[in-house]
Amino acid sequence: MRLLIFTFLVLTIAKLSARPNIVFFLVDDLGYMDIGAYNPKTFYKTPNVDRLASTGVKFTNGYAANPVCSPTRYSIMSGKYPSRVGATNWFSGTRSGKFKPAPLTSNMPLSEFTLAEALKEAGYRTAFLGKWHLGPTPEFWPENQGFDINIGGHNRGSPPGGYFSPYKNPRLKNLKEGEYLTDRLANEALEIINTFHEKKDPFLIYLSFYNVHTPLQAPKEMVKKYQEKAKRIEGQEFGPEEQVWPGAKQRRVRILQRHPTYAAMVEKMDQAVGKVLNKLTELGIEKETIICFTADNGGLSTSEGSPTSNLPLRGGKGWVYEGGIKEPFIIKYPSLIASGTSDVPVISTDFYPTILELAKIEQRPDQHLDGISLAPLLKNTKAELKREALYWHYPHYSNQGGFPGGAIREGKMKLIERYEDGRTHLFDLNNDPGERNDIAEKNPKTVISMRTKLHKWYQQVNAKFLQPKGNNNDPWKP
């Protein structure tokens, strides 16, 4: 009997001291309101992500560090605000407006000690699958940033050649004619999980979907299903056009979710998530696996077909309004944390230190210096984080019509600053999540206080701003 008890204790201690596996799902251009767990009235079907949200910790105020893709991807990998290295737009987005955009760094510097490198140093096997978009040439690709395996990751943002094989992707081999890219990535992930599990190595699977980025393509039978569903939904699809800045073209905003192809793309992503979750259960390792789910920026609502609506959130991809930066944000680790919901504002820089702490790996504060470990909050969703504010810096004219600007969120208050002329807007997100009621004039002291903190942060991260263009006067500088 004593021998049995001793054996049980040894096995238990060994199990507790073992490194947890890590699966990270990153979805491209997915809106906060696209997921059933965040929007029960969504047009799209997301049962697997909804299940993940109900069994993990769902953050209702989770944010991307930037309203477009590459900077947020940088923030996850580095734990830093992208403004620190000038990686403030998609690589290499240099659109001009009234002024020239800020100088842009179009790669993640090799000097960054990435999340993957930290895990690899701790004995993890690491695999990247899908969209990378963090450097233009091979020396900046996943295999040189801490990943043992790279399936599909290279310099392109959208899937070259589209979502159906044959793809024009230098990191995808042995193509099957007509296969769907998202299915291919999910199946590759399952094979890698099997291999890593058989070798008894802890692993990181970083599944970075191309979905739901344009081009809008999905299997015909699934699109047809949503076409039938769309017929039953009545209402105006688009709101009135508006001019965002002088000289810019008019932009229309989608206000109703009913795009059949986009819906099918969301569901294909969800199915892929389900395949991976089911594999973890099948292998008996779900409880010992940290699972993260988020997106790189808000849903595409003002350009390129405007396939989704983010209402009641304002704006979308390319905007510093909530529709452009607020994201689905879920973390699950059954062995250590219970399910729950947290309203505490968190941001994509937080994943790096959180994963290290959950995996019992020493923190790297000089690297992930803008992230805060969410482990205390995961264990007690009513806890508070010792952080004064969240910040955003987007000194560019976005492809989606968004204006150059910065923002700070402090508690329930959010201040937005426009970089062309320095105008500010203030919103109470608790009472006005759609940012329609500008209360700046009624709260001058709050504006001054928050703007002062925002300007101090600009200095801390060495933020770059708009540049003169032609005969225009010099742009505003803080």
Secondary structure, DSSP 8 states (H G I E B T S, - for coil): -HHHHHHHHHHHHHHHHS--EEEEEEETT--GGGSTTT-TT-SS--HHHHHHHHHSEEETTEE-SSSSHHHHHHHHHHSS-GGGGT--SSTT----SSSB------S--TTS--HHHHHHHTT-EEEEEE---S-SSGGGSGGGTT-SEEES-SS-SS-TT-SBSS---TT--S--TT-BHHHHHHHHHHHHHHHHHHTT--EEEEEE--TTSSS----HHHHHHHHHHHTT--S-SB---EESSTT--EE--B-S---HHHHHHHHHHHHHHHHHHHHHHHTT-STTEEEEEEESS----SSTT-----TTS---TT-SSHHHHEE-EEEE-TTT---EEE-S-EEGGGHHHHHHHHTT----TTTSTT----HHHHH-TT-------EEEEE-S--TTS--SEEEEEETTEEEEEETTT--EEEEETTT-TT-----TTT-HHHHHHHHHHHHHHHHHTT----B--TTS------
